[in-house]
């Protein structure tokens, strides 16, 4: 089905009781570190070890422009996409201070931004086209471009893995991409479009109504074959498809995948339709305020770590949660057992 | 009323619009960093600056034993209190790995543990008595001991402040102290006792029932004057009263106070009854699973940062949340403004 095939296995579960036994013998009442314990079990299972570790964490921001912005579906003008990419390169954006705080290596990728950047060490040029086509009138992305996106997204992750990375998160910059996400969501989950559309970067309720009516028209105009790949192409973004390829590659390489907000949740939704096992490698980090985010999370049976009312994108929700995931790994590696500490086992 | 008086002022609010203006001009949609923005406003207001900072964070664990444990109100045996203090000193407990992870200086205080420790650099000896009296039959703590606890707790915080600390969190070790907390809670909020009692370190529903019936008897036996100080003495713990003194001192010194779980929430409840302004210095970090915690948080109009199902105590919930608070300060200091980054102000 895909041109690039991935060999994604469900992690073996034989280790789970041993992980639980180790955690239950640490000096604390049984279960008293709550979600840290569950995270440690998940990461230990992915890595198939009782002493998991997070090595060389990377964060990839994929950027792309969207033809649909010509219809006024975003509160922000499209020139903000390249402007913010310059801001990422200069270190002044939201994602930058978080990456510095947690010592996470950042990579910025031009997946399909409508701007001619000069060559730079700080920007990976994987541009497919200068923005997608306007899906009010035509398919946003061709099948050839789709294959290219999956392959290029996967390649970026391979390079991180080669550098020793085993935990990775993704973010995006693309004015208009909450619209694409809402359309993927309604088509892939069956949740009605009006429950999938939200304020994006700042619409008021009138703006959301206008956005909805344009997206409804686009959905009505859709005459494709209804297959998953056709839907992803028709309403997609280059940055979103590269993320899908990146997520699948990360799962194939047994990496821990941190899932950010609304757009990244719809990317993992898409990835999981291609390879359901990708979900087992995913940690959902943040539930945002964008309407529909809770619904798609519920659909995926996902319960994010944080609920901080953030809606910036870029991956800020994932990076905010990184130290909590790090805590879970430190817990299982650094805490003494009852026996080691000569504490009466009190559970 | 108190022997040690505190001069705790409500932070001046004139700076709030300036903090909001600075945050609204950072390169992100308005409000899109959610709770990080609210935290930055709170900390900037406490510190009266547009460039707040977190300096030399400290975490204090107060330990104490409880006479009521003779009645079997805890799932864990009382010898666990000193055993866990040794574990803290050796670095093997839950709170230790978190303090190491976030570079937080820890201090361990013997407030009233029923054990004769040898003198050690790692343990601050402020012992009032080897455990409280059994409040099923008599007042747990005398008025003189109360004054001593407030004064000693305050002294510990003064020393941290002298070392350059402006952000502090507190934790406890004291088998039996969820019982004391439940009794403080019911007396100070009017919430019925049965809604304030939970599983502590691991009771099943039968155990919780037994615990409730003993605490109900203790409450029925109470014949004090109903004043706040009398209630805090009657049902209190030495470690809890030292925490109250420590919290009040921290607020007087304009420090940011991180509030952990059920027991620490009841300590700030007590502190706020003495000086309501202490609440403005407090950041609620974690909502635990202990029955009643949500109720006392609602009573205080507090909405914690995390809901991780933790119930270890020691301050683990507060320390897990520390990097999120750090993120808020980095946001306001490190992000570029729209003007600095030449980004179209898109809100």
Interface residues (C-beta under 8 A of the other chain):
Chain A: X26 X27 X28 X29 X30 X31 X32 X33 X34 X35 X36 X75 X76 X77 X79 X80 X83 X84 X86 X87 X90 X92 X93 X94 X96 X97 X98 X100 X101 X102 X201 X202 X288 X289 X305 X306 X307 X308 X309 X310 X311 X312 X316 X320 X323 X324 X326 X327 X330 X331 X334 X335 X336 X340 X341 X342 X343 X344 X346 X347
Chain B: X26 X27 X28 X29 X30 X31 X32 X33 X34 X35 X36 X75 X76 X77 X79 X80 X83 X84 X86 X87 X90 X92 X93 X94 X96 X97 X98 X100 X101 X102 X201 X202 X288 X289 X305 X306 X307 X308 X309 X310 X311 X312 X316 X320 X323 X324 X326 X327 X330 X331 X334 X335 X336 X340 X341 X342 X343 X344 X346 X347
